């Protein structure tokens, strides 16, 4: 319980006896982590890869629907999770990658239909599979992000 008036002891601040001080106590704010760097990287990848043949070897274009799904998946990434690097694949999918070392990484390829194809390398372990993005990042993907990125 906080009293409206009372004595507050301030250590290290010289105050004359009888000096009145207004004190405001605010709840601690949680840190916010901007996802803007990932959005910027996504927009740049889309800009460079939205036309067919973007890799000079006949790559499929990255479609606006794929961009939309990836943007929604980044928005749905819970607070405190690291942001991925963003890239494109010759089949038109967008790739999200979480990387700790050459033998400790997760790649998630996102299709225009919302299918998430994942493959991880965790030392000798190399799990892979598929799941759907339906408005929330699937728990399977969150699990692998935690395993790869969070010590």
N, C-alpha and C positions, 0 to 999 in steps of 0.2 A: 504494500500500500504506500502510495506517495502522498506526503503531506503537502498541503498548499503553502505552508510557511514552516520554517524551522531552521535549524543550524546546519550548514554545509561546511565541511572542513576541506579547504583547498590546499593541497600540499605543494610547496614550491612557488607559490604566488604570494608576494608580500602584500598584505592588506592591513590597514590600520584597524584597531578594534572599533567595532560599531559600524564598519562600512557595510552598506547594503549591496547585495549582488543579486541580479535576476538570473535564475538558472532555468534552462529549458532542457528537458530530457526527452529525447526522441528515440523511437525504436530503431534498432540497428537495421540498416538497409542491406538486402542481399546484393551481392555484386551482379552486374548484368554483363553478359558477354555478347558482343555483337556478332551476328551471323553475316554481316555485310561483306566481309572478305570472300566468303564462299559464294554469296549471290553475285558479286562482281566477277569472280572467276567463272561462274556458270554462264553469265551473260557473254563474257568474252569467248568462251568455248563455243557457245551457240552462234555468235556472230561469225566466227571463223569457219564453222562446220555446217552451216545451214544449207549450203549449196552442194549438190552432188559432185563427187570427184575432189573434194576438199584436200585429200591427201596426195593428189596427182596419180593415184593408182585405182581410181574408180570407186572410192568410198561412197556409201549411201549418205544422204543428207541427214542431219539431226533435225527431227521434226519439232514443230512448236508444241505438240502434245507431250513429247518427251521432256522438253524444257519445263512445261507446266508441272508435270509429275515430280520431277527432280526438285523444283522450287518448293513444292508442297512437302516433299520429304525432308528437305532442309528445315523448313518452318516447324515440322513436327519433331525434329530432333530435340530431346529433352535438354533443359539447362544443365550446364556442366559437362556435357559430352563434347569431345574435341571435334573440330570441323574437318571435313575431308578435303583432299585435293580433288579437283574436277578435271575430267578429260573426256575425249570422245573416242569411239571405236569405229572401225571401218563399216560395221553393219548398221550404223546410225544410232546406236545406243550411247547413253552418257554413262561414264564411269566415275564412281566415287571411291576414293582410296584413302585408307587410314594406314599410316606407315610409321613403324618404330625402327626397324632395321631391315636389311635385305632378306632376312629369313623370319621376319615378324611383321606381317602386313595383312590387310583385308581389302579386297576389291569387290565392289557391288556394281554390277551393270544393270542399268534401268532401261527397260523397253518402253515403247510408246503405249503398250497395253497395261503398264503398271506392274509387270513381272520384275522381280528383283533376283538376279542371278548372282550368288555370292561365292567367293572362294577366298580362303584364308591360308596363310602359311605361318605356322607358329612352331618354328624349329622343325621337328620331325612330323608334326601334326599338320594335315592339310584338308580340313573340312570344306565341303562345298555343298551347294543346294540351291533351291529356289523357294521363294515365297511371294506373296502379293502385297503391294502397297495399297491400303484401303483407308487412307486418311491418317494413320498412325504408323510410325516406324515399327515393324514387327519385332516382337521380343527376341526372336532368333538373331536378327541383325544387331539389336542393342547388345545382346550377349557377346557377340563376336567383336563389336567395337570396344566393349569393356576389356575383353581378353587381350586385344591387340594394343590398345592405347593406354590403358590405365594400369600402372605397375601394381 
